[in-house]
Amino acid sequence: MTDITLFHNPRCGTSRNVLALIRHAGLEPSVVEYLKTPPDREEIRALAVATGQPLRMLLREKEAVFTELGLGDPALGDDTLLDAIERHPVLLNRPIVVTPLGTALCRPSEAVLALLPVGPLPPFTKEDGELIHDDGCRRSPAR
């Protein structure tokens, strides 16, 4: 059994497509509905580190609370951003996927393919009808 975790919002089409792609690969992830059970600040920090991206890259800028809190200010440090995500989990962008091949914010949804320890997969049709072809390229295992 492959250990895969999906930080998921079932109301998000991209997140639903990622879940469907993982299942299309014959894998069943551990699904964390992060709006119901938000990760704590250290887990959020660890996710950002694992992606290799600054924490700011995991923020969902389209949320009204992002603007209300002035989170677009580049002078704000990680502690301020973590405080905001803790208070408003909707600010955490999704879907974030953790597999033995790495961790990534999977936008667009087909970005998850690089993290799946199987493949190549047969074509997959997203919710909107777009056909996804898997080239079989995968990341090297995470260390």
Phi and psi in degrees as GROMACS dihedral restraints (atoms count N, CA, C in turn):
[ dihedral_restraints ]
;  ai    aj    ak    al  type     phi  dphi    fc
    3     4     5     6     1   -87.5    20    10
    4     5     6     7     1   135.8    20    10
    6     7     8     9     1   -87.2    20    10
    7     8     9    10     1   106.6    20    10
    9    10    11    12     1  -129.3    20    10
   10    11    12    13     1   133.0    20    10
   12    13    14    15     1  -120.4    20    10
   13    14    15    16     1   134.6    20    10
   15    16    17    18     1  -119.9    20    10
   16    17    18    19     1   118.1    20    10
   18    19    20    21     1   -85.6    20    10
   19    20    21    22     1   110.4    20    10
   21    22    23    24     1  -126.5    20    10
   22    23    24    25     1   143.5    20    10
   24    25    26    27     1  -124.0    20    10
   25    26    27    28     1   109.5    20    10
   27    28    29    30     1   -63.6    20    10
   28    29    30    31     1   -13.4    20    10
   30    31    32    33     1   -86.0    20    10
   31    32    33    34     1    -6.3    20    10
   33    34    35    36     1   -99.0    20    10
   34    35    36    37     1   123.5    20    10
   36    37    38    39     1   -61.1    20    10
   37    38    39    40     1   -40.6    20    10
   39    40    41    42     1   -62.1    20    10
   40    41    42    43     1   -43.3    20    10
   42    43    44    45     1   -64.4    20    10
   43    44    45    46     1   -41.6    20    10
   45    46    47    48     1   -63.6    20    10
   46    47    48    49     1   -40.6    20    10
   48    49    50    51     1   -64.3    20    10
   49    50    51    52     1   -39.1    20    10
   51    52    53    54     1   -63.4    20    10
   52    53    54    55     1   -46.0    20    10
   54    55    56    57     1   -58.5    20    10
   55    56    57    58     1   -44.6    20    10
   57    58    59    60     1   -64.8    20    10
   58    59    60    61     1   -38.8    20    10
   60    61    62    63     1   -64.8    20    10
   61    62    63    64     1   -41.2    20    10
   63    64    65    66     1   -61.7    20    10
   64    65    66    67     1   -45.4    20    10
   66    67    68    69     1   -67.9    20    10
   67    68    69    70     1   -34.1    20    10
   69    70    71    72     1   -59.4    20    10
   70    71    72    73     1   -29.6    20    10
   72    73    74    75     1   -80.3    20    10
   73    74    75    76     1    -1.1    20    10
   75    76    77    78     1    81.8    20    10
   76    77    78    79     1    18.8    20    10
   78    79    80    81     1  -112.6    20    10
   79    80    81    82     1   149.8    20    10
   81    82    83    84     1  -121.0    20    10
   82    83    84    85     1   110.6    20    10
   84    85    86    87     1   -80.5    20    10
   85    86    87    88     1   161.7    20    10
   87    88    89    90     1   -80.9    20    10
   88    89    90    91     1   119.6    20    10
   90    91    92    93     1  -100.1    20    10
   91    92    93    94     1   122.7    20    10
   93    94    95    96     1  -108.2    20    10
   94    95    96    97     1   107.4    20    10
   96    97    98    99     1   -79.9    20    10
   97    98    99   100     1    90.6    20    10
   99   100   101   102     1   -66.1    20    10
  100   101   102   103     1   -15.4    20    10
  102   103   104   105     1   -78.2    20    10
  103   104   105   106     1   -25.6    20    10
  105   106   107   108     1   -88.1    20    10
  106   107   108   109     1   -39.7    20    10
  108   109   110   111     1  -131.1    20    10
  109   110   111   112     1    79.7    20    10
  111   112   113   114     1   -65.5    20    10
  112   113   114   115     1   142.8    20    10
  114   115   116   117     1   -68.4    20    10
  115   116   117   118     1   151.3    20    10
  117   118   119   120     1   -79.7    20    10
  118   119   120   121     1   172.7    20    10
  120   121   122   123     1   -60.3    20    10
  121   122   123   124     1   -35.7    20    10
  123   124   125   126     1   -70.4    20    10
  124   125   126   127     1   -35.0    20    10
  126   127   128   129     1   -68.3    20    10
  127   128   129   130     1   -39.7    20    10
  129   130   131   132     1   -63.3    20    10
  130   131   132   133     1   -44.5    20    10
  132   133   134   135     1   -59.9    20    10
  133   134   135   136     1   -44.3    20    10
  135   136   137   138     1   -64.0    20    10
  136   137   138   139     1   -37.5    20    10
  138   139   140   141     1   -62.6    20    10
  139   140   141   142     1   -44.2    20    10
  141   142   143   144     1   -61.8    20    10
  142   143   144   145     1   -45.7    20    10
  144   145   146   147     1   -60.5    20    10
  145   146   147   148     1   -43.6    20    10
  147   148   149   150     1   -64.2    20    10
  148   149   150   151     1   -30.5    20    10
  150   151   152   153     1   -75.7    20    10
  151   152   153   154     1   -20.0    20    10
  153   154   155   156     1    78.8    20    10
  154   155   156   157     1    11.6    20    10
  156   157   158   159     1  -112.2    20    10
  157   158   159   160     1   155.9    20    10
  159   160   161   162     1   -62.4    20    10
  160   161   162   163     1   150.5    20    10
  162   163   164   165     1   -51.7    20    10
  163   164   165   166     1   -38.8    20    10
  165   166   167   168     1   -53.9    20    10
  166   167   168   169     1   -29.4    20    10
  168   169   170   171     1   -69.8    20    10
  169   170   171   172     1   -15.6    20    10
  171   172   173   174     1   -93.2    20    10
  172   173   174   175     1     3.0    20    10
  174   175   176   177     1   -83.1    20    10
  175   176   177   178     1   140.5    20    10
  177   178   179   180     1   -92.8    20    10
  178   179   180   181     1   100.3    20    10
  180   181   182   183     1   -72.6    20    10
  181   182   183   184     1   -18.8    20    10
  183   184   185   186     1   -76.5    20    10
  184   185   186   187     1   -11.5    20    10
  186   187   188   189     1   -75.2    20    10
  187   188   189   190     1   139.2    20    10
  189   190   191   192     1   -57.0    20    10
  190   191   192   193     1   -38.2    20    10
  192   193   194   195     1   -64.4    20    10
  193   194   195   196     1   -25.6    20    10
  195   196   197   198     1   -59.9    20    10
  196   197   198   199     1   -48.0    20    10
  198   199   200   201     1   -70.4    20    10
  199   200   201   202     1   -44.0    20    10
  201   202   203   204     1   -56.9    20    10
  202   203   204   205     1   -37.6    20    10
  204   205   206   207     1   -89.1    20    10
  205   206   207   208     1    -0.6    20    10
  207   208   209   210     1    65.8    20    10
  208   209   210   211     1    33.5    20    10
  210   211   212   213     1   -74.2    20    10
  211   212   213   214     1    -6.9    20    10
  213   214   215   216     1   -74.7    20    10
  214   215   216   217     1    -9.4    20    10
  216   217   218   219     1   -68.3    20    10
  217   218   219   220     1   113.0    20    10
  219   220   221   222     1   -65.5    20    10
  220   221   222   223     1   -13.0    20    10
  222   223   224   225     1   -77.6    20    10
  223   224   225   226     1   -14.4    20    10
  225   226   227   228     1   -70.2    20    10
  226   227   228   229     1   133.2    20    10
  228   229   230   231     1   -87.5    20    10
  229   230   231   232     1   174.0    20    10
  231   232   233   234     1   -59.4    20    10
  232   233   234   235     1   -38.2    20    10
  234   235   236   237     1   -61.1    20    10
  235   236   237   238     1   -40.4    20    10
  237   238   239   240     1   -65.8    20    10
  238   239   240   241     1   -42.6    20    10
  240   241   242   243     1   -65.4    20    10
  241   242   243   244     1   -41.4    20    10
  243   244   245   246     1   -63.4    20    10
  244   245   246   247     1   -40.8    20    10
  246   247   248   249     1   -57.8    20    10
  247   248   249   250     1   -44.6    20    10
  249   250   251   252     1   -65.3    20    10
  250   251   252   253     1   -43.6    20    10
  252   253   254   255     1   -65.6    20    10
  253   254   255   256     1   -39.1    20    10
  255   256   257   258     1   -61.1    20    10
  256   257   258   259     1   -43.4    20    10
  258   259   260   261     1   -75.4    20    10
  259   260   261   262     1   -29.4    20    10
  261   262   263   264     1  -134.3    20    10
  262   263   264   265     1    80.5    20    10
  264   265   266   267     1   -57.4    20    10
  265   266   267   268     1   -20.7    20    10
  267   268   269   270     1   -61.8    20    10
  268   269   270   271     1   -17.4    20    10
  270   271   272   273     1   -72.9    20    10
  271   272   273   274     1   -16.8    20    10
  273   274   275   276     1   -77.4    20    10
  274   275   276   277     1   120.6    20    10
  276   277   278   279     1   -69.4    20    10
  277   278   279   280     1   158.4    20    10
  279   280   281   282     1  -146.1    20    10
  280   281   282   283     1   162.8    20    10
  282   283   284   285     1   -87.8    20    10
  283   284   285   286     1   142.0    20    10
  285   286   287   288     1  -105.2    20    10
  286   287   288   289     1   130.5    20    10
  288   289   290   291     1  -121.5    20    10
  289   290   291   292     1   135.1    20    10
  291   292   293   294     1  -118.8    20    10
  292   293   294   295     1   123.2    20    10
  294   295   296   297     1  -137.0    20    10
  295   296   297   298     1   173.3    20    10
  297   298   299   300     1   -61.4    20    10
  298   299   300   301     1   -16.2    20    10
  300   301   302   303     1   -93.1    20    10
  301   302   303   304     1    -2.6    20    10
  303   304   305   306     1   139.5    20    10
  304   305   306   307     1  -173.7    20    10
  306   307   308   309     1  -130.3    20    10
  307   308   309   310     1   137.6    20    10
  309   310   311   312     1  -156.6    20    10
  310   311   312   313     1   151.4    20    10
  312   313   314   315     1   -79.3    20    10
  313   314   315   316     1   117.0    20    10
  315   316   317   318     1   -97.5    20    10
  316   317   318   319     1    74.2    20    10
  318   319   320   321     1  -126.5    20    10
  319   320   321   322     1   114.3    20    10
  321   322   323   324     1   -73.6    20    10
  322   323   324   325     1   168.6    20    10
  324   325   326   327     1   -58.2    20    10
  325   326   327   328     1   -32.2    20    10
  327   328   329   330     1   -68.8    20    10
  328   329   330   331     1    -9.2    20    10
  330   331   332   333     1   -60.9    20    10
  331   332   333   334     1   -23.7    20    10
  333   334   335   336     1   -64.2    20    10
  334   335   336   337     1   -24.8    20    10
  336   337   338   339     1   -56.9    20    10
  337   338   339   340     1   -38.0    20    10
  339   340   341   342     1   -64.9    20    10
  340   341   342   343     1   -17.8    20    10
  342   343   344   345     1   -99.0    20    10
  343   344   345   346     1    -6.9    20    10
  345   346   347   348     1   -87.5    20    10
  346   347   348   349     1   125.5    20    10
  348   349   350   351     1   -80.8    20    10
  349   350   351   352     1    41.1    20    10
  351   352   353   354     1  -146.6    20    10
  352   353   354   355     1   171.9    20    10
  354   355   356   357     1   132.9    20    10
  355   356   357   358     1   174.2    20    10
  357   358   359   360     1   -72.3    20    10
  358   359   360   361     1   157.4    20    10
  360   361   362   363     1   -97.3    20    10
  361   362   363   364     1   155.2    20    10
  363   364   365   366     1   -65.8    20    10
  364   365   366   367     1   162.7    20    10
  366   367   368   369     1   -52.7    20    10
  367   368   369   370     1   148.7    20    10
  369   370   371   372     1  -129.9    20    10
  370   371   372   373     1   137.9    20    10
  372   373   374   375     1  -104.9    20    10
  373   374   375   376     1   120.2    20    10
  375   376   377   378     1   -71.5    20    10
  376   377   378   379     1   166.8    20    10
  378   379   380   381     1   -51.9    20    10
  379   380   381   382     1   -36.1    20    10
  381   382   383   384     1   -84.5    20    10
  382   383   384   385     1     3.5    20    10
  384   385   386   387     1    94.3    20    10
  385   386   387   388     1    -7.5    20    10
  387   388   389   390     1   -67.1    20    10
  388   389   390   391     1   133.3    20    10
  390   391   392   393     1   -91.8    20    10
  391   392   393   394     1   129.5    20    10
  393   394   395   396     1  -108.6    20    10
  394   395   396   397     1   128.0    20    10
  396   397   398   399     1  -108.9    20    10
  397   398   399   400     1   130.6    20    10
  399   400   401   402     1   -91.4    20    10
  400   401   402   403     1   121.6    20    10
  402   403   404   405     1   -84.4    20    10
  403   404   405   406     1    -3.9    20    10
  405   406   407   408     1    81.1    20    10
  406   407   408   409     1    -0.5    20    10
  408   409   410   411     1   -73.3    20    10
  409   410   411   412     1   129.5    20    10
  411   412   413   414     1  -130.7    20    10
  412   413   414   415     1   157.0    20    10
  414   415   416   417     1   -69.9    20    10
  415   416   417   418     1   158.5    20    10
  417   418   419   420     1   -72.8    20    10
  418   419   420   421     1   152.1    20    10
  420   421   422   423     1   -53.8    20    10
  421   422   423   424     1   139.4    20    10
  423   424   425   426     1   -66.8    20    10
  424   425   426   427     1   146.5    20    10
